[in-house]
């Protein structure tokens, strides 16, 4: 059995019934890490969770199949987002010069004490804080010169104290000996904690697996949106909630919002925070991507919301996970790869993987844990806290072993991906994008509505139908 799937099924606490098939293997991308096989195992696990729910609804299990090449596409889905041109052709939009410059600058630089450090400069307000601490301009040469003046630990602490982020490049061994690495190693890659009592809530008998499930999505930029998009893929009513004007990356918003609705609510405005709590009272899932403690301070922590809505599944998605000395720090994909040892192993100088594997995988793991918790609620009742993180996902990937790849620049061609793409008519125009890639014996995952305009919907639930 795929080793990633085997580990994830242990979290499910139920013997494998042989209903899962994974075909294909790495290498697909130019990396020694088994990114596609690991992703296939994660996707297969989400399929098993869907099948568990389907069995509760119908008494029948489904067979689940995942092609590893399709999984490789799924962890790079934003690359296959295309817009219809006036001549009828579909074409991807290049990143703006400023955005491309930011991506290029987010890399590891040598420090004064002979280490390597990656400062994160991808989001406007974070970038400004980092540049302020480094006292430099937004160019590779200027950042390199500024980082070279710092010892790695001093720079890491300075950025953390300023509520921005970066990461010291560590080896895997060094990370596993670090107090935070040790804390994460003692936990499951998906944590599911019962945090309250409530009556069982069976699933609706009709419709897709998650028909009748209402999910609030308070996440952005990759991992969290992937989790909520996955719930939508199987029939949940997903309502994205964000403050107007909060920094977003457009291509990720478009690609990761299929099937969802979107509203604006600002938690700094009392009436709007109150409205969110009203929505929570009728929700089944509350998914959030803030640093630990941030929402607790605003009255939206797991215990408070579980008291407000007994039976709630509260899903937390962040960089460093729960427990350990770094748990209150923010972070992104590049930071997780840096601190856990992935970047150290990829190349010299340290480099990043060719795909955002930690982000995508964490999103799918969040959906997996959420669906397992909903299934437990259906039978046993209870409120649950599901916890996943980018660093845990990085460590999970490392546990799956290595493979030799044959050449640089490997990947999927447009011809490989075309059969997996679907068309959507959206407020952004006619789109062609990756569709769901897990195959089931009875049901066909799909998104019931196209990706929405941000803030284009009311802050209310759809009528149950």
PyMOL commands that set and color helices and strands:
alter all, ss='L'
color gray80, all
select helices_A, chain A and resi 3-12+35-58+68-74+77-80+97-105+124-134+140-147+152-161+172-177+179-185+223-233+250-255+270-281+296-298+302-308+333-340+342-346+357-380+390-399+414-418
alter helices_A, ss='H'
color red, helices_A
select strands_A, chain A and resi 20-23+64-67+82-84+90-91+108-110+116-119+166-168+191-196+214-218+237-242+261-264+285-288+313-318+383-389+421-426+429-434+439-440
alter strands_A, ss='S'
color yellow, strands_A
deselect
rebuild
show_as cartoon
